[in-house]
Each structure stands twice: as C-alpha cells, then as structure tokens.
Amino acid sequence: MITHKVIIGCGYLGTRVALAYLQQAMPVTGVVRTASSVAALRAAGITAVLHDLDQPVSAAIQLQDRALFYFAPPPRHGEEETRVSALIEGFERVGQPRRVVYLSTTGVYGDCGGDWVDETRPANPQVDRARRRWDGEQRFRAWSRDSGGELVVLRVAGIYGPGKLPLERLQRGEPTVLESEAPYTNRIHIHDLVQVCLAAMARGGSGEVYNVSDGVPGNMTDYFNQVADWAGLPRPPQIALADADSQLSAGMLSYLRESRRLDSGKLQRELGVTLRYPDLVSGLEGCR
C-alpha cells in the first residue's frame, strides 16, 4: 500500500476523502487554489499546499512514489484538459506518482437514448464539459502507458449530499420539464463516493474504468420533486420540453439532451463496495 496520499482539488469531496485517511492515521496532503481553502484544510488538520493548476506545477507538490487523487475541475472552456496536461509535464519536476485515481464523468458517454450503460460502452462526449473530461482520461492513460504508473478512472454520476442539493433553485421556483419528458439521470451520495474513492485507490485494477452511481436511475424532475418534498418546499412548476429553450439555462438544457441509465455492477463486484445510500430516498435522509 502506498502510504502518502495527495489530493489535487481538495474541496467538497477531497476534504472528506482526506479526513477518512486521517482517521486511519495515513498522511495526506490537499492541493487547493485559494488561501481560504488552505486555511480551511489546515483548520481540519489536513496538510495543505496552495497551487493554481493553470500555472506551472509547484515544487511544493511532492508526488514521487505517492498516490494521487485528481479531483480538480477542468478549465471552463475548450475541449482539452490543459490542467492535466500541465500536471503530467510537471511530473518530471515534482516526481512520478505510483498510482492515480482520476475523477471523470459519466457525461463522456453522451446521449444514450435511455439505454443501460456499462463500462464497455464507447465514449461519445457531445458537449465540451464532457470532452474535457474525456481528454483528461486520455492524457492520464497515455501517462500510465509511458511511465508504468497505475491509473484508475471513476466515471461519476451527479453528486448529492449535505450542502449539495438544489435548494436555492427550488426556493426561486425555477421550472423543470414535464416528468413524462424528463431524461434519465443518475446520482451518487457523497458518503458513498468517498468510500468508492478509497476502494478504487486500494483495490481498483490499473487501467480499469468504473461507473459510479447508486444503480437506481431516476429522472431529473422526480429528483427535484423528491428534494422539494424532503425539504418542505414547493415542487417546481413543470413546462413542456419544447418550451425549455426560452426558460432554462444553457447548462440545464445540455443535461436535458442526454439520457442514460448507469449499470454500476462492476463497481460493487470488483471494488467490494456496499452502498450506505442505495437510492435517493435513503440518501436524502443521509443529508440531514
């Protein structure tokens, strides 16, 4: 087992992963881009390094023979994951990690027409945010091939949990599409994602890809309705999909144009993870 872990992008997920390792008395370093994030990590007892991923890799990030989680978001524009590219180039200065767990997205599959999707499905990213993640996967895969370093890719569904629910959207009364027209969506509770990350680092096969979801797809409108009921808020008004272009954001529209149901059986078979929150009903109770 590689003892020292480094988490690049140590925010909502990374902080929880870091604390899980600290509870096991394992050293961990979080890499973040703002002074306030450094202060927050240090207040939680986590060693922190300040670094802007759009700049050359800092010598303060020591990676030689360490285990690296890459959780940082890609750039906001373009189709290339330039931050991953710069990091890999910087390995020559800060050391080659022995193992990387890369947080990708199920968006790399694109629209699947509501089909069930496992890891054998060819990638077909259809929007730039997914193309950037796919590019990141390919760059890390090339690094693994060339360096001999181990790589595990997690294609993660929508993350929800305490502090990560669409409550403000519901309070504003923003509409959603008719449930009969809403696409399939998939999700994972943050607590379960943490244990998946730890299992992937410890047991994930090098070169393997794992879909990360609770395995119980729903649809976007049902998700908003269940969150509203749980929070005691009015359910959002529903509009026809044909009217969505004029009433919903570009980001929301891009999600509405993709529908897939994720098969997460490989995750549970190979990583041995038992989900604490295997569906949305139990997961919302785990948000209190």
Buried (B, 14 or more C-beta within 10 A) or exposed (E): EBEBBBBBBBBBBBBBBBBBBBEEEBEBBBBBBEEEBBEBBEEBEBBBBBBEBEEEBBEEBBBEBBBBBBBBBBBEEEBBBBBBBBBBEBBEEBBBBBBBBBBBBBBBBBBBEBEEBEBEBEBEBBBBBBBBBBBBBEBBBEBBEEBEBBBBBBBBBBBBBEEBBBBEBBEEEBBBBBEEBBBBBBBBBBBBBBBBBBBBBBEBEEEBBBBBBBBBBBBBBBBBBBBBEBBEBEBBEBBEBEEBEEBBEEEBBBBBEBBBBBBBEBBBEBBEBEBEBBBBEBBBEBBE
